[in-house]
Amino acid sequence: MSRTTTPISTSWRNSRPDGTHGSDSARTRPFSAELVDLGAPGFAIRQNGADRQIPFDQVAAIDFVGGTIPDSQWALAGGGRHALWLRSGLVVQGEFYDVGGTRPLRITFDTASGRRDFASSEVARILLSPPAGQGPAKSPGTPTAPLNPMPPGGFACNPNEVTGTWTSNSWGEITLRAKGGCSVAGSYTASGGGQISGVVIPPTGDVKNQMLQFRWTRSDGNDGGDAYALVVNASRIEGRWCRPAGCNTSQGGIWGATRTSAPPPAIPTGPVAGPGAGASTCSGLASVLGSWSVSAFGRLNLQSAGGCQVTGTYNNSPGVIRGVMSGARLFFRWTRNDGNDSGEGYLEAGPGGTVQGKWCRSVGCDVMSGSVFGGGR
């Protein structure tokens, strides 16, 4: 048994931290402990310097990041099915198998595609069984993934890549619209028609494409299930679907759809860097990355997304940024988290550890005629 531990927050179902027990109807409460191991007796934890065991079936969740667990996440756990949320925002369904290793701990999950190991440093939380009174009812339109506009260390989601009209042999005509943040809703026409509700999961790690995860519900309420689709390109999405709600989409039927509406606007690339910009087309990348306090956007956090691409967040009417460096300038598109405002901008390093640029409102606006903004670290 590994004695190297990781601080977590654990929710109990029947067993209280003091060793006493209550009924399933008792209110679930979190307590702080250190996760040590998982074996036949259950979880080995250390709390206030004392080692103890908690039976597996009396733990609702193991939370490495803290905060309120939303109903949209509880929806994928229970009935012997567990859900592991990565800090990137992606979700893995399966069965929690083992804990081992040293700091960070090794979290082992049995999935439909085989046994997988995750470092505890990349795991946000593990949901085992929704406690009584928590988690949503099995109703139409329950999202099947967390709503996360900008996961830590990940990419910003871009619902515009999936919004519009699509045609599919499986779903008929699909119409999708953004609801704010990473949330998407829509409808399909096959088998009498129905509703779609889900979220766009940003690319992360080796996954370079966005994913739409959604729940589908037939209009008469007599059929429903889950599905996902990877964005192949601006005109094509492909994935799998299954029934009923809560099914394992990785073992579902294959489907695809082709866009019939106009594709979304491309992320602005700015003008091609000229010979004076240096050997790299994004030679100024390092000079704009990091955290800045600027007019117009407030606290602006920018990070590399690979190559010349940059993603970020801002906290003045909070939103996300996606852009690309061209020479010494970052050309970007900004989108408020509620989806009610967006536009263009550019940014470059200024003298004395500052940044400066211009911004304008509405997609496609003339940023070179926009309003000036700037600031420092």
Buried (B, 14 or more C-beta within 10 A) or exposed (E): EBEEBBEBBBBBBBBBBEEEEBEEEBEBEBEBBBBBBBEEEBBBBBBEEEEBBBEBEBBBBBBBEEEEBEBBBBBBBBEEBBBBBBBBBBBBBBEBBBBBBEEBBBBBBBBEEEEBEBEBEBBBBBBBBBBBEBBBEEEBBBBBBBBBBBBEEBBBBBBBBBBBBBEBEBBBBBBBBBBBBBBBBBBBBBBEBBBBBBBBBBBBEEBEBBBBBBBBBBBEEEBBBBBBBBBBEBBBBBBBBBBEBBBBBBEBEEBBBEBEEEEBEEBBBBEEBEEEBEEEBBBBBEBBBEEBEBEBBBBBBBBBBEEBBBBBBBEEBBBBBBBBBBBBBBBBBBBBBEBEEBBBBBBBBBEEEEBBBBBBEEBEBEBEEBEEBBBEE
